[in-house]
Amino acid sequence: MDKTAIKNYAVSARKKLIEAVTLKAQRLYIFEDAKKTLPSDAARERLRADGIFLSPAQLKARERLVSELSLEGTPYKPEVFRRKMEEVAYTWFNRLIALRFMEVNDYLPDRIRILSSVDEGRIEPDALRNAERLDYVNQRKIAELGAAEDINDINASERLYKYILISQCNSLSSILPGMFQKIDDYTELLLPDALYKRGGIVHDLVNAISEDDFSVENRGQIEIIGWLYQYYISEKKDEVFANLKKNIKINKDTIPAATQLFTPEWIVKYMVENSLGRLWLESNPNEELRKQWKYYVEEAEQEPEVAERLKMMRSENPIKRPEDIKLIDPCVGSGHILVYAFDVLFQIYNSMGYSEREIPNLILQHNIYGLDIDDRAGQLAYFALMMKARSYNRRFFRQENVPQPMVYAAKYDDDLAEFGSLVKVDDLGEKPVLPVELTFDDMDYEKKLYVWNFRSLLAQRYDVVVTNPPYMSPTPSQADWVAKNYPNSKSDLCVVFIERNFELLAKNGYLSMITMHSWMFLSSYEKFREKLIATKDIVNMAHLGARAFEEIGGEVVQTTAFVMQRMNTPDYLATYARLLEYKGQEVKKEAFLADVDRHTAKKGNFDKKQFVYFS
């Protein structure tokens, strides 16, 4: 995978998209300075004078955009305008990379490429040249646009292509509503120009990144989606940290950019295999399955009394069928962890003789859940899971009712937007009821249902929680609430999430995370360690230290990955891999696989002042 090319494209695409949608808004006489924005009637007259004749639907879309900008107050503030432009930009970014992934892997229902051509060197997308074969467009509209097109009229060709592209997105909403939902029509109104021409956002995507990097056959997964997301917000992340030096604090809008960190693949496999895999093997021993999980850590040999106690507790394991397992990633990001959990669950179902075609449906319906504070990430996690399901079943999208991943982002609710999965749900309340009549203008029901779905996942308990949480102090607006609810871990959200995730776990459930290792040593976490050691079992740990992430240099981010269980077994002997001295992501992985620097220790050896597992 050419990560340099991927990064260059993503960084450039963000700039181009934000500039392009902003320019489109300005051409509609909607400006960052609200005082310059024209009211509807004046805008219509000015646009006509410019030779731009918007349809009634387009004029209504413009009104909706101005209305959205004014929700937080009139006149709207410049930062509200900028935030909306960025929202539209990332919506189109997500859609375009989704379309690219689908066309490269031949996942589009009609199998006609929408962004590129199968003919090498051809600029025009196949969908534009084969418009008469597309079943998702109105052929009368195609004929109308084609008849108006002069062979030298670039604008006419662009109008035709935009119509086809938007129609493709709307068509896909029936099977992929979480990515191609029929969203506010102003998003379509702000679609940039010159998409597939040289230098256009579609042309760049097709030519800057190798098809091989999108191919499921070559990678066996859709890792590129996560990298594109991380690189897309990388400049925003740099801006956030530059602002910190100017004493501009992180807030709920900048948390995603500040905390997004793509978890290395081997650490994802370590976490999932030793939590989800371990849970299944406890009640369903299977040597063939075990051999497939090369990052699985065998349990240390326990003293006879401890072994007998564990045997008794594990005999009470309620997990009898694969459908019984519930796994959540409460900080799902772009879905990297859930995608691998899908693979492991597929192996588990397959080992029990389930039909391979049936398994993807069962996983989405029973096993996997995801939450995130960032809507951009939530869309991509949703898409990643749908592509994973399609990779296992070629007929997945041809079903009458296509199962949808239970992945939600924190939106439409102030508490969720501020605290995400940290929100405690004691009373879920009644599920919103569909109104007798639902109009396009009345989105209240959809928003309430979405929030209820997010909160319903926080009201459940899970057999496995696996995540890479944010590494940062609570924002000023979070600090008091966090201190009140998590006084022992309040200094860093990654430690707060350790406590929170145990609250999400069912009895004897497994928690696996990668966090900063500060909770193991700092005096400010003494009470946290004391409670953890007294009430939970540490099963195993990969103590990574610095340079576990190839994207981060230096000694600042020092991490540890671990597996813990929500039960208390005195004298349990845990296994620790000490990888502090191995410099670099790949070197740490190889040391882990080589079983070097392995130690065992009972938690009774620790006290609240120290966490030493080696001699």
C-alpha positions in Angstrom: 0.0 0.0 0.0 1.4 3.4 -1.1 0.6 5.4 2.0 2.5 8.5 0.7 0.1 8.6 -2.4 -2.9 8.0 -0.1 -1.9 10.8 2.2 -1.1 13.2 -0.6 -4.5 12.6 -2.2 -6.5 12.9 1.1 -4.8 16.1 2.2 -5.2 17.7 -1.2 -8.8 16.4 -1.6 -9.9 18.1 1.7 -8.5 21.4 0.6 -10.0 21.2 -2.9 -13.4 20.0 -1.6 -13.8 22.7 1.0 -12.7 25.4 -1.5 -15.0 24.0 -4.1 -18.2 23.8 -2.0 -17.5 27.2 -0.5 -17.2 28.6 -4.0 -20.4 27.0 -5.0 -22.1 28.5 -2.0 -20.7 32.0 -2.8 -22.1 31.6 -6.4 -25.5 31.1 -4.8 -24.9 34.4 -2.8 -24.3 32.6 0.5 -21.2 33.9 2.2 -19.2 33.3 5.3 -20.2 36.8 6.3 -24.0 36.4 6.9 -24.6 40.1 6.2 -23.6 39.5 2.6 -25.9 36.5 2.1 -29.0 37.4 0.0 -32.5 36.5 1.0 -34.3 34.1 -1.3 -36.1 36.5 -3.6 -33.1 38.8 -4.1 -30.8 35.8 -4.7 -33.2 34.4 -7.3 -33.2 37.7 -9.2 -29.4 38.1 -9.0 -28.9 34.5 -10.2 -31.1 35.0 -13.2 -29.1 38.1 -14.0 -26.0 35.9 -13.9 -27.7 33.5 -16.3 -28.2 30.9 -13.6 -31.8 29.5 -13.5 -32.4 27.3 -10.5 -35.3 24.9 -10.5 -37.9 25.2 -7.7 -36.3 22.2 -5.9 -32.9 23.9 -6.1 -34.2 27.2 -4.8 -35.8 25.3 -1.9 -32.4 23.5 -1.3 -30.8 26.9 -1.1 -33.4 28.0 1.4 -32.7 24.9 3.5 -29.0 25.6 3.5 -29.5 29.2 4.8 -32.0 27.8 7.4 -29.4 25.2 8.6 -26.8 27.9 8.9 -29.2 30.0 11.1 -30.1 27.2 13.6 -27.5 28.5 16.1 -28.6 32.1 15.8 -29.3 34.9 13.3 -27.1 36.2 11.7 -25.1 33.1 11.7 -21.5 33.2 12.7 -18.5 32.6 10.3 -17.5 29.5 12.1 -20.9 28.0 11.6 -20.6 28.6 7.8 -17.1 27.1 7.8 -18.3 24.0 9.7 -21.1 23.5 7.3 -18.9 23.7 4.3 -16.5 21.2 5.8 -19.5 18.9 6.6 -20.6 19.0 2.9 -17.0 18.5 1.8 -16.4 15.3 3.9 -19.8 13.9 2.9 -18.7 14.0 -0.8 -15.2 12.7 0.1 -16.7 9.7 1.9 -19.1 9.1 -1.0 -16.4 9.3 -3.6 -14.0 6.9 -1.9 -16.9 4.5 -1.2 -17.8 4.6 -4.9 -14.2 4.1 -5.9 -13.9 1.1 -3.6 -17.1 -0.4 -5.0 -16.2 0.1 -8.6 -12.7 -1.3 -8.3 -14.0 -4.5 -6.6 -17.0 -4.8 -9.0 -19.5 -4.3 -6.2 -21.7 -1.7 -7.9 -25.1 -3.4 -8.7 -24.9 -2.6 -12.5 -21.1 -3.2 -12.7 -20.6 0.0 -14.7 -17.9 2.2 -13.3 -19.0 5.6 -12.1 -15.7 7.4 -11.5 -13.4 5.8 -14.0 -13.2 3.6 -17.1 -12.1 0.0 -17.6 -10.2 1.3 -20.6 -6.8 2.4 -19.6 -6.1 6.1 -20.2 -9.7 7.1 -20.8 -10.7 10.1 -18.8 -14.5 9.9 -19.2 -16.1 7.5 -16.7 -17.9 4.5 -18.2 -21.2 5.6 -16.7 -21.1 8.8 -18.8 -20.4 6.9 -22.0 -23.0 4.2 -21.2 -25.8 6.4 -19.8 -28.4 4.6 -21.8 -27.6 1.3 -20.0 -28.0 2.7 -16.5 -31.1 1.5 -14.8 -30.8 4.1 -11.9 -31.3 7.2 -14.1 -34.4 8.7 -15.7 -33.7 8.0 -19.4 -36.0 10.9 -20.4 -33.8 13.2 -18.4 -30.6 11.6 -20.0 -32.1 12.3 -23.4 -33.0 15.8 -22.5 -29.5 16.6 -21.2 -27.9 14.8 -24.1 -30.0 16.7 -26.7 -28.9 20.0 -25.1 -25.2 19.0 -25.1 -22.9 20.5 -27.6 -19.8 18.4 -28.2 -17.6 21.4 -27.2 -19.9 22.4 -24.3 -17.9 21.3 -21.2 -20.6 22.6 -18.9 -23.3 20.5 -20.6 -21.2 17.4 -20.2 -20.5 18.2 -16.6 -24.3 18.7 -15.9 -25.0 15.3 -17.5 -22.2 13.6 -15.4 -23.4 15.3 -12.2 -26.9 14.0 -12.8 -25.6 10.5 -13.3 -23.4 10.7 -10.2 -26.1 12.0 -7.9 -28.6 9.4 -9.3 -26.0 6.6 -8.6 -25.7 7.8 -5.0 -29.5 8.0 -4.5 -29.9 4.6 -6.0 -27.3 3.1 -3.6 -29.3 4.6 -0.6 -31.6 1.6 -0.8 -28.8 -0.8 0.1 -26.3 1.5 1.8 -28.4 4.2 3.5 -25.7 4.8 6.1 -23.3 6.1 3.4 -25.6 7.2 0.6 -28.6 8.4 2.6 -30.8 10.8 0.8 -29.5 13.7 2.8 -30.3 17.4 2.6 -30.6 18.5 -1.0 -28.2 21.4 -0.6 -25.4 18.8 -0.4 -26.2 18.0 -4.1 -26.5 21.7 -4.9 -22.9 22.2 -3.6 -21.4 19.3 -5.5 -18.1 20.7 -7.1 -17.6 21.3 -10.8 -15.1 19.7 -13.2 -15.2 16.4 -11.3 -13.6 14.0 -13.8 -11.6 16.6 -15.8 -7.8 16.8 -15.2 -7.2 18.3 -11.8 -10.8 17.5 -10.7 -11.5 15.7 -7.4 -12.7 12.5 -9.2 -9.8 12.6 -11.7 -7.3 12.9 -8.8 -8.8 10.0 -6.9 -8.7 7.7 -9.9 -5.1 8.6 -10.9 -3.4 9.3 -7.6 -4.0 6.0 -5.8 -3.3 2.6 -7.4 -6.3 0.4 -8.0 -4.4 -2.3 -6.2 -4.7 -0.4 -2.9 -8.5 -0.5 -3.2 -8.6 -4.2 -4.1 -10.0 -6.7 -1.6 -8.3 -9.5 -3.4 -4.9 -7.9 -2.9 -5.4 -6.7 0.7 -8.0 -9.1 2.0 -9.6 -6.2 3.9 -10.5 -2.5 3.4 -7.7 -1.0 5.4 -7.4 1.9 2.9 -10.6 3.4 4.2 -9.1 4.0 7.6 -5.9 5.5 6.2 -7.8 7.8 3.9 -9.8 9.1 6.9 -6.8 9.6 9.1 -4.9 11.5 6.4 -8.0 13.5 5.4 -8.1 15.1 8.9 -4.3 15.2 9.4 -4.0 18.9 8.6 -7.0 19.6 10.9 -5.2 17.7 13.6 -2.0 19.8 13.1 -4.1 22.9 13.3 -5.8 21.8 16.5 -2.4 21.2 18.2 -1.0 24.4 16.9 -3.9 26.2 18.4 -3.2 24.5 21.8 0.1 26.4 21.8 -2.0 29.6 21.4 -4.1 28.5 24.4 -7.1 27.6 22.1 -8.5 24.6 23.8 -9.9 21.4 22.1 -13.6 21.3 22.0 -16.3 18.8 20.9 -15.9 19.9 17.3 -12.1 19.3 17.2 -11.9 16.1 19.4 -12.1 13.8 16.4 -9.2 15.4 14.6 -7.2 15.6 17.8 -7.6 12.0 18.8 -7.9 10.0 15.5 -5.1 7.4 15.4 -5.2 4.4 13.1 -4.5 1.2 15.2 -1.7 -1.0 13.8 -3.1 -4.1 12.3 -1.2 -6.5 14.5 -2.4 -4.8 17.7 -6.0 -5.0 16.4 -5.6 -8.7 15.9 -4.0 -9.2 19.3 -6.9 -7.4 21.0 -9.7 -9.2 19.1 -8.2 -12.7 19.2 -7.5 -12.5 22.9 -10.9 -11.2 23.8 -13.5 -12.4 21.3 -11.5 -15.5 20.4 -10.8 -16.3 24.0 -14.5 -15.9 25.0 -15.5 -18.4 22.4 -12.7 -21.0 23.0 -13.6 -21.0 26.7 -16.9 -22.8 26.1 -16.1 -24.2 22.6 -12.5 -25.5 22.5 -11.3 -25.8 18.9 -7.7 -26.3 18.0 -8.2 -25.5 14.3 -9.7 -22.1 15.2 -6.9 -21.5 17.7 -4.3 -22.1 15.0 -5.7 -19.4 12.8 -5.1 -16.7 15.5 -1.4 -16.2 15.6 -1.5 -13.3 18.1 -3.5 -15.4 20.6 -1.7 -15.7 24.0 -2.1 -19.0 25.7 -3.2 -18.7 29.3 -0.4 -19.2 31.8 -0.4 -22.4 33.8 -2.4 -21.7 36.9 -2.2 -23.2 40.4 -4.6 -26.1 40.9 -7.0 -24.1 43.1 -7.1 -21.2 40.6 -7.6 -23.6 37.6 -10.5 -25.3 39.3 -12.1 -22.0 40.1 -11.7 -20.8 36.5 -13.2 -24.1 35.2 -16.2 -23.7 37.4 -16.8 -20.1 36.4 -16.3 -20.8 32.7 -18.8 -23.6 32.8 -21.4 -20.9 33.5 -20.5 -19.1 30.4 -23.8 -18.2 28.7 -22.2 -18.2 25.2 -23.4 -21.4 23.6 -24.0 -20.3 20.0 -22.2 -17.7 17.9 -25.4 -15.6 17.8 -25.1 -15.2 21.6 -22.0 -13.0 21.4 -22.3 -9.2 21.6 -19.2 -7.1 20.8 -18.9 -3.4 20.8 -16.3 -0.8 19.9 -17.5 2.4 21.6 -14.8 4.6 19.9 -15.1 2.9 16.5 -13.3 5.4 14.3 -13.3 4.1 10.7 -14.1 0.6 11.9 -10.7 -1.2 11.7 -11.3 -3.2 14.9 -14.9 -4.2 13.9 -13.8 -5.3 10.5 -11.3 -7.8 12.0 -13.9 -8.9 14.6 -16.1 -9.7 11.6 -13.4 -12.0 10.2 -13.0 -13.8 13.5 -16.8 -14.1 13.9 -17.0 -15.5 10.4 -14.4 -18.2 11.4 -16.3 -19.0 14.5 -19.6 -19.4 12.6 -17.9 -21.4 9.9 -16.4 -23.8 12.4 -19.9 -24.6 13.7 -21.1 -25.5 10.2 -23.2 -22.5 9.3 -23.9 -21.6 5.7 -21.2 -19.2 4.4 -23.9 -17.2 2.6 -25.9 -16.8 5.8 -23.0 -15.8 8.1 -22.6 -12.1 7.1 -26.3 -11.5 7.9 -26.1 -13.2 11.3 -23.0 -11.2 12.2 -24.6 -7.8 11.4 -27.9 -8.8 13.0 -26.5 -10.3 16.3 -22.9 -9.7 17.0 -21.3 -6.3 16.1 -22.0 -2.8 17.4 -20.1 0.5 17.0 -20.3 4.0 18.4 -18.3 7.2 17.7 -18.4 10.9 18.4 -17.5 11.7 14.8 -20.1 11.3 12.0 -17.3 11.1 9.3 -15.8 8.1 11.1 -19.2 6.5 11.7 -20.1 6.6 8.0 -16.8 4.9 7.1 -17.1 2.3 9.8 -20.6 1.5 8.6 -19.3 1.3 5.0 -16.3 -0.9 5.9 -18.6 -3.5 7.6 -20.9 -3.5 4.6 -18.0 -4.1 2.3 -16.7 -6.9 4.5 -20.1 -8.5 4.4 -20.2 -8.2 0.6 -16.7 -9.7 0.3 -18.0 -12.9 2.0 -21.3 -13.1 0.1 -21.5 -12.0 -3.6 -25.3 -11.9 -3.4 -25.3 -9.8 -0.2 -26.7 -6.7 -1.9 -29.3 -8.6 -3.9 -31.3 -9.6 -0.9 -34.8 -8.2 -0.4 -33.8 -6.8 2.9 -30.1 -6.0 3.3 -29.0 -6.1 6.9 -27.5 -2.9 8.2 -24.6 -2.5 10.7 -25.6 -1.2 14.1 -23.1 1.7 14.0 -24.0 5.2 15.1 -22.4 8.5 15.5 -23.1 11.1 18.2 -25.3 13.6 16.5 -28.7 15.3 17.0 -28.1 15.3 20.8 -26.0 17.7 22.8 -24.9 15.2 25.5 -23.9 12.6 22.9 -22.0 15.2 20.9 -20.1 16.3 24.0 -19.5 12.9 25.7 -20.2 10.2 23.2 -20.1 6.7 24.6 -19.3 8.0 28.1 -23.0 9.0 28.5 -24.7 6.7 31.0 -28.2 5.6 30.0 -30.3 4.4 33.0 -33.7 5.1 31.4 -33.9 4.6 27.6 -37.5 5.6 27.3 -39.9 4.6 24.6 -38.8 4.0 21.1 -40.0 6.9 18.9 -43.1 6.1 16.9 -43.3 6.7 13.1 -45.8 9.6 12.5 -48.9 8.8 10.4 -47.6 11.2 7.8 -43.9 11.9 7.3 -42.8 14.7 5.0 -39.4 15.5 3.6 -39.4 18.7 5.7 -40.2 16.8 8.9 -37.0 15.0 9.9 -37.8 15.1 13.6 -38.7 11.5 13.7 -35.6 10.2 12.0 -33.4 12.3 14.3 -35.1 11.1 17.5 -34.9 7.5 16.3 -31.2 7.8 15.5 -30.5 9.2 19.0 -32.6 6.5 20.5 -30.7 3.8 18.6 -27.3 5.3 19.8 -28.6 5.4 23.4 -30.0 1.9 23.2 -26.5 0.6 22.5 -25.3 2.3 25.7 -28.1 0.7 27.6 -27.0 -2.9 26.6 -24.4 -5.1 28.1 -21.7 -6.8 26.0 -19.6 -9.9 26.2 -16.7 -8.2 24.6 -15.6 -4.5 24.4 -12.6 -3.7 22.1 -11.4 -0.2 21.4 -8.7 2.3 20.9 -10.1 5.4 22.8 -9.0 9.0 22.6 -5.8 10.0 24.3 -6.3 13.5 25.8 -7.4 15.3 28.9 -11.1 16.2 29.0 -12.0 19.4 27.3 -13.0 22.4 29.5 -16.6 21.7 28.8 -16.2 18.0 29.8 -14.0 18.4 32.8 -16.6 18.8 35.6 -18.8 16.0 34.4 -15.9 13.6 33.9 -14.5 14.5 37.4 -17.9 13.9 39.0 -18.5 10.6 37.2 -15.0 9.2 37.0 -12.9 10.8 39.8 -10.3 8.1 39.8 -9.5 8.3 36.1 -10.4 11.9 35.2 -7.0 13.0 34.1 -7.1 11.3 30.7 -10.0 10.1 28.6 -8.3 6.9 27.6 -8.3 5.9 31.3 -11.8 7.1 31.8 -12.8 4.8 29.0 -11.3 1.8 30.9 -13.7 2.5 33.7 -16.6 3.2 31.3 -16.1 0.1 29.3 -16.3 -2.2 32.3 -19.7 -0.7 32.9 -20.7 -1.8 29.4 -19.5 -5.4 30.0 -21.6 -8.3 31.1 -20.5 -10.5 34.0 -17.3 -12.3 33.1 -17.0 -10.3 29.8 -13.7 -9.3 28.2 -12.3 -5.9 27.7 -9.4 -5.2 25.4 -7.9 -1.8 24.7 -4.8 0.1 23.7 -4.2 3.1 25.9 -1.5 5.4 27.2 0.5 3.5 29.8 0.4 6.3 32.3 -2.4 4.6 34.4 0.1 1.9 35.3 2.6 4.3 37.0 1.4 7.9 37.8 0.4 8.7 41.4 -2.7 10.4 40.2 -4.1 7.0 39.2 -3.4 5.2 42.5 -7.1 4.9 43.4 -7.9 3.7 39.9 -5.2 1.0 40.1 -6.3 0.0 43.6 -9.9 -0.6 42.5 -8.8 -2.3 39.2 -6.6 -4.8 41.0 -9.2 -5.5 43.7 -12.1 -6.1 41.3 -10.9 -7.1 37.8 -8.6 -9.7 36.3 -5.7 -8.8 34.0 -5.5 -11.7 31.5 -2.5 -10.5 29.4 -0.8 -7.4 28.2 1.5 -6.2 25.4 3.4 -3.3 27.0 4.4 -1.3 24.0 6.0 1.9 25.2 7.0 4.4 22.6 6.9 4.1 18.8 4.1 1.5 18.6 2.4 3.6 15.9 4.4 4.2 12.7 2.7 7.5 12.2 4.0 8.9 15.5 7.7 9.4 16.3 9.5 10.2 19.5 8.7 9.2 23.1 5.5 11.2 23.7 2.9 8.5 23.0 3.7 5.5 25.2 1.1 2.8 25.1 0.0 -0.5 26.4 -2.4 -3.0 24.9 -4.2 -5.4 27.3 -7.0 -7.8 27.9 -8.9 -7.8 31.1 -12.0 -9.6 32.4 -14.9 -8.5 34.5 -14.3 -10.9 37.3 -12.0 -11.2 40.3 -9.8 -14.3 40.6 -7.3 -14.1 43.4 -3.9 -15.4 42.5 -4.7 -15.4 38.7 -1.4 -15.6 36.8 -1.4 -13.2 33.9 1.1 -13.0 31.0 2.9 -9.8 30.0 5.0 -9.1 26.9 7.5 -6.3 27.7 8.2 -4.6 24.3 9.5 -1.3 25.6 13.1 -1.8 24.3 12.0 -2.7 20.8 12.0 0.5 18.6 9.4 0.6 15.9 6.0 -0.9 15.1 7.3 -3.8 13.0 10.1 -4.7 15.5 7.6 -4.8 18.3 5.3 -7.1 16.3 8.1 -9.5 15.5 9.3 -9.6 19.2 5.7 -10.3 20.3 5.4 -13.2 17.8 8.8 -14.5 18.9 7.6 -14.9 22.5 10.6 -12.9 23.8 10.5 -10.9 27.0 7.4 -12.7 28.3 6.7 -12.5 32.0 4.0 -13.8 34.3 2.7 -12.2 37.5 -0.2 -12.4 39.9 -2.0 -9.2 40.4 -1.5 -9.7 44.2 2.1 -8.8 43.5 1.0 -5.3 42.7 -0.1 -2.5 45.0 -1.6 0.9 44.2 1.9 2.5 44.1 3.5 0.3 41.5 2.7 -1.9 38.6 5.8 -4.1 38.1 5.3 -7.4 36.3 9.0 -8.4 35.7 12.0 -8.9 37.8 
